[in-house]
Amino acid sequence: MAAANGTHAREERQKPDIDWKNLGFSYIPTYSHVEYKWRKGQGWDDGRLVKEPYMNIHIAATGLHYGQSSFEGLKAYRMKDGKVRLFRPDKNAERMQISADAVCMVAPPPSIFLEACRRVISDNIDFVPPYGTGGSLYVRPLLFGSGPQIGLHEADEYTFLVLVIPVGEYYKGGVSGSVKALIRNKLDRAAPHGTGHAKLGGNYPAALGPVNEAVKIGYNLLLFLDPATHTHVDEFSSSNFIALTSLDAEGRRTYVTPQSESILNSVTNRTLREIAEKRLGWKVEVRKVPFEEVKKGTYSEVGACGTAAVISPVGTIGYEHEDGRIEEIKIGDGSVEGWKALFKEFSALQVGEVEDWEKWGYHWPAEGI
């Protein structure tokens, strides 16, 4: 029997029977999700835990008609001390505010964002993979206009929910091998001065068709150049672009990533930069990256970074010319030693295997769940 606050009694629950070491990255039903509503003149309610993975949505909801929708992706880990903590959720809360502002939505304040994450993780604690399995609990906050509006106006009601899914290690055993990326001729991810900097649902479906077409001819993902001049690197279809130079005379590399108004401010990228500089002693450059640098072999390693895989090494970039011919550019000699070193540090920090992990302030709540 459901409790009054929307939870269902723990003693009635059947514990999940999951092969933790063989988890993939796909939807798995859990006990509940958490849902909050904002209504004009009332503000945010106190939220509730909901057992059913379905909801009633008004047929005129702005999230359906006008794309008022934003989402985030982050992970919670059962760490070395046995406690469960989220990795840098404050940065995701900040980014959701930026995304909401871009399309005139009311974002939950950070206090509600964090509270919602804690509530849903606590209620689904049985689904957090054990320490040492390489798995984590993927946390997906979603904000959308749920109030009806037929004219092009903001909604008078917004729904904020958080769902969780246990997921496995994207690359078994860490980073290895590489994928192929393709730059399509006359295809842009975002418009100049548009919403490419925001994590909006509407930014993603336009690439689905082109990605499927690219896969058919042997490429795994798309790489986009800047929409204004098509001369500088922006980002991949769902990940930031990152690159490394070879070791210099002092045994250091340079970590390079594009500076652009059209790309998403990745929490993973930000973390990798900080680890590269503070733990590995590498140089870090956030600047405009001419595609010509990639073509002439400036970088020994190129990668796509994001929440799911952290780092996906890219070994080949195909450039489609106007006549349809694809020119393939090989990256370095195929080595991913730089990415392996960075991934190792990142992964150890995520699960509390680094001695000074508490000093970084990346994990919340500090006391654990």
C-alpha positions in Angstrom: 0.0 0.0 0.0 1.4 3.4 -1.0 2.3 5.8 1.8 0.7 9.2 2.0 3.7 11.0 0.8 3.9 9.0 -2.4 6.4 6.4 -1.3 5.7 2.7 -1.0 6.7 0.8 2.1 10.2 -0.7 1.9 9.1 -4.0 3.4 6.8 -4.6 0.4 9.6 -4.0 -2.1 11.3 -6.7 -3.9 15.1 -6.1 -3.9 16.5 -5.8 -7.4 18.2 -8.9 -8.8 20.9 -7.3 -10.9 24.2 -8.6 -12.3 26.2 -5.5 -11.2 29.3 -6.4 -13.1 27.4 -6.7 -16.4 25.3 -3.5 -16.4 24.9 -1.6 -19.6 23.7 1.9 -20.2 19.9 1.5 -20.7 16.7 2.1 -18.8 16.0 -0.2 -15.9 12.9 0.3 -13.7 13.5 1.5 -10.2 11.3 2.0 -7.1 10.3 5.6 -7.8 11.1 9.0 -9.3 10.6 12.4 -7.6 8.4 15.2 -8.9 8.0 18.9 -8.1 5.7 21.4 -9.6 5.9 25.2 -9.9 2.7 27.1 -10.4 2.3 30.8 -11.2 1.4 32.7 -8.0 2.3 29.7 -5.8 5.9 28.8 -6.5 7.4 25.4 -6.0 5.5 22.7 -4.0 7.1 20.3 -1.6 7.5 17.5 -4.2 6.5 13.9 -3.9 7.9 10.5 -4.7 6.0 8.6 -7.4 6.1 4.9 -7.9 4.6 4.8 -11.5 7.0 5.7 -14.3 4.2 7.5 -16.1 2.5 10.9 -15.8 -0.5 12.7 -17.2 0.5 15.7 -19.3 -1.9 18.4 -20.6 -2.3 18.1 -24.4 -1.4 21.8 -24.7 1.7 21.7 -22.5 4.4 24.0 -23.7 7.0 21.3 -23.3 5.2 19.3 -26.1 4.4 22.2 -28.4 7.2 24.7 -28.0 10.1 22.7 -26.7 10.3 24.2 -23.3 12.3 21.3 -22.0 15.8 20.9 -20.3 17.6 18.0 -18.8 20.7 17.2 -16.9 22.8 14.0 -16.5 25.0 13.2 -13.5 26.1 10.2 -11.4 26.0 9.0 -7.8 28.6 6.5 -6.6 28.9 4.1 -3.8 32.4 5.2 -2.7 35.2 3.4 -1.0 33.9 4.3 2.5 30.5 2.6 1.6 28.6 5.9 1.4 26.7 7.1 -1.7 27.5 10.6 -3.0 26.7 12.6 -6.1 29.5 13.9 -8.2 29.4 17.8 -8.6 25.6 18.2 -8.6 25.9 21.9 -7.8 27.4 22.4 -11.3 24.4 20.7 -12.9 22.0 22.8 -10.9 23.7 25.9 -12.1 23.6 24.7 -15.7 19.9 23.9 -15.5 19.3 27.5 -14.5 21.2 28.7 -17.6 19.2 26.4 -19.8 15.9 27.4 -18.3 16.7 31.1 -18.8 17.5 30.4 -22.5 13.9 29.3 -23.1 12.0 31.4 -20.5 11.4 28.6 -18.0 11.4 28.7 -14.2 14.2 26.5 -12.9 14.2 24.9 -9.5 16.6 26.7 -7.1 19.8 24.7 -6.3 18.3 23.8 -2.9 15.4 22.0 -4.5 17.6 20.5 -7.2 19.8 18.9 -4.6 16.9 17.9 -2.3 15.2 16.2 -5.2 18.4 14.2 -6.0 18.9 13.2 -2.4 15.3 12.1 -2.0 15.2 9.9 -5.1 18.6 8.4 -4.4 17.6 7.6 -0.8 14.4 6.0 -1.9 16.3 3.9 -4.6 19.4 3.2 -2.6 19.1 -0.5 -3.4 19.8 0.3 -7.0 23.2 2.0 -6.4 25.9 -0.5 -7.7 28.3 -1.7 -5.1 31.7 -0.2 -4.8 34.3 -2.0 -7.0 31.9 -3.0 -9.7 32.6 0.0 -12.0 28.9 0.9 -11.9 27.0 4.0 -10.8 23.5 5.4 -10.4 22.8 7.7 -13.3 20.7 10.6 -12.3 18.5 12.4 -14.8 16.8 15.7 -13.8 14.2 16.9 -16.2 12.4 20.3 -16.4 9.6 21.1 -18.8 6.6 23.3 -19.3 3.6 21.3 -18.2 1.0 24.1 -18.2 -1.3 24.6 -21.3 -0.5 27.4 -23.7 -1.6 27.6 -27.3 -0.1 31.0 -28.1 3.7 31.3 -28.1 4.0 32.2 -24.4 5.7 30.7 -21.4 3.8 28.2 -19.3 2.0 29.0 -16.0 3.2 25.6 -14.6 6.5 23.8 -14.8 7.3 20.2 -13.7 10.7 19.2 -12.4 11.4 15.5 -11.9 14.4 13.4 -11.2 14.7 9.7 -12.2 17.5 7.3 -11.6 18.9 4.3 -13.4 21.8 1.9 -12.4 24.4 1.9 -15.2 27.6 0.0 -15.8 31.1 1.0 -16.7 30.9 2.4 -20.3 34.3 1.0 -21.2 35.1 -2.3 -19.5 38.5 -2.0 -18.0 38.9 1.7 -18.8 39.7 3.7 -21.9 40.9 1.7 -24.9 40.6 1.8 -28.7 39.1 4.6 -30.6 36.0 5.6 -32.6 35.5 7.5 -35.9 33.9 10.9 -36.2 32.5 12.6 -39.3 32.1 16.3 -40.2 29.1 16.6 -42.6 29.1 19.3 -45.2 26.5 22.0 -44.7 25.3 20.6 -41.3 25.3 22.7 -38.2 24.5 21.7 -34.6 23.5 25.2 -33.5 23.0 28.7 -34.8 25.4 31.6 -34.1 24.3 33.3 -30.9 21.6 30.6 -30.5 20.9 28.0 -27.7 23.9 25.7 -28.3 25.2 26.6 -24.9 22.1 25.3 -23.1 21.2 21.7 -22.4 17.8 21.7 -24.1 15.9 18.7 -25.4 15.4 20.4 -28.7 19.2 20.6 -29.3 19.5 16.9 -29.8 17.0 15.3 -32.2 18.3 17.2 -35.3 21.4 15.2 -35.2 19.7 11.8 -34.9 19.2 11.3 -38.6 22.6 12.4 -39.7 24.2 10.3 -36.9 22.3 7.2 -38.2 23.5 8.0 -41.7 27.1 8.3 -40.5 26.9 5.0 -38.7 25.9 3.3 -41.9 29.1 4.4 -43.6 31.3 3.5 -40.6 31.4 6.5 -38.4 30.3 6.5 -34.7 29.5 10.2 -34.1 29.4 13.6 -35.7 31.8 16.5 -35.1 30.5 20.0 -35.8 32.5 23.1 -36.8 31.5 26.6 -35.8 28.3 27.6 -37.5 29.5 31.1 -38.6 32.6 30.2 -40.5 33.0 26.4 -40.5 36.7 26.9 -39.7 36.9 26.2 -36.0 36.0 23.1 -33.9 32.9 23.4 -31.8 31.8 20.0 -30.4 30.5 16.5 -31.1 26.8 15.7 -31.4 26.5 14.9 -27.7 29.9 15.6 -26.2 32.6 18.2 -25.9 35.8 18.1 -28.1 39.0 17.6 -26.1 42.6 17.1 -27.4 46.1 16.4 -26.1 49.5 17.3 -27.5 52.4 14.9 -27.3 54.7 15.0 -24.2 57.0 17.9 -24.2 60.6 18.1 -23.1 59.5 18.4 -19.5 57.2 15.3 -19.8 54.0 17.3 -19.9 51.1 17.4 -22.3 48.8 20.3 -23.2 45.0 19.7 -22.8 43.1 21.8 -25.3 39.3 22.3 -25.6 37.3 24.9 -27.7 36.0 28.2 -26.4 32.7 28.9 -28.2 29.3 30.5 -27.5 27.7 27.6 -29.3 28.8 24.7 -27.2 27.6 23.2 -23.9 29.6 23.9 -20.7 30.4 20.3 -19.8 30.9 19.4 -16.2 33.0 16.4 -17.2 35.2 18.7 -19.4 35.6 21.1 -16.6 36.6 18.3 -14.2 39.1 16.8 -16.6 40.8 20.2 -17.1 41.1 20.6 -13.3 42.6 17.1 -12.9 44.9 17.5 -15.8 46.3 20.7 -14.4 46.3 20.0 -10.6 47.1 16.3 -10.5 49.0 15.6 -13.7 50.8 18.9 -14.0 49.7 19.4 -17.6 49.1 22.7 -19.3 45.4 23.6 -20.1 44.1 25.8 -22.9 40.5 26.8 -23.4 40.6 28.7 -26.7 39.3 28.8 -30.2 40.6 25.7 -32.0 41.1 26.0 -35.7 40.2 22.8 -37.6 43.5 23.3 -39.5 45.3 22.4 -36.3 43.6 19.0 -36.3 44.3 18.5 -40.0 48.0 19.2 -39.7 48.6 16.8 -36.8 48.9 19.3 -33.9 47.3 16.7 -31.5 48.5 13.3 -30.6 45.1 12.4 -29.1 41.5 13.6 -29.6 38.5 12.6 -27.6 34.8 13.2 -26.9 34.0 13.8 -23.2 30.7 13.5 -21.4 28.9 12.0 -18.4 28.3 8.5 -19.8 31.8 7.4 -21.0 33.9 10.3 -19.5 36.4 10.0 -22.5 35.8 8.4 -25.9 39.1 8.4 -27.8 38.7 9.5 -31.5 41.2 8.0 -33.8 39.9 9.2 -37.2 38.0 12.2 -38.3 36.3 12.2 -41.7 35.7 15.6 -43.5 33.0 15.6 -46.1 33.7 18.0 -49.0 31.0 19.7 -51.1 31.3 17.0 -53.8 30.6 14.3 -51.2 34.1 13.0 -51.1 35.3 12.2 -47.5 38.8 13.0 -46.6 40.0 11.0 -43.6 42.3 12.5 -41.0 44.2 10.1 -38.7 44.9 11.3 -35.2 48.4 10.6 -33.9 49.7 7.0 -34.0 46.6 5.5 -32.4 48.0 5.7 -28.8 45.5 6.7 -26.0 48.0 6.7 -23.2 47.2 10.3 -22.3 43.5 9.6 -22.1 44.2 6.5 -20.0 46.2 8.5 -17.5 43.5 11.1 -17.2 40.6 8.6 -17.0 42.4 6.7 -14.3 42.7 9.8 -12.1 39.1 10.9 -12.9 37.7 7.4 -12.0 39.7 7.2 -8.8 38.4 10.6 -7.7 34.8 9.7 -8.4 34.7 6.7 -6.0 36.9 8.1 -3.3 40.1 6.2 -4.0 42.2 9.4 -4.0 43.5 10.2 -0.6 42.6 13.9 -0.7 39.2 13.4 -2.4 37.4 15.3 0.3 39.5 18.5 -0.3 38.3 18.7 -3.9 34.7 19.4 -2.8 33.3 17.4 -5.7 31.1 15.0 -3.8 27.7 15.8 -2.2 26.5 15.4 0.5 29.8 15.3 2.3 28.4 12.9 4.9 27.0 10.6 2.2 23.6 9.0 1.8 
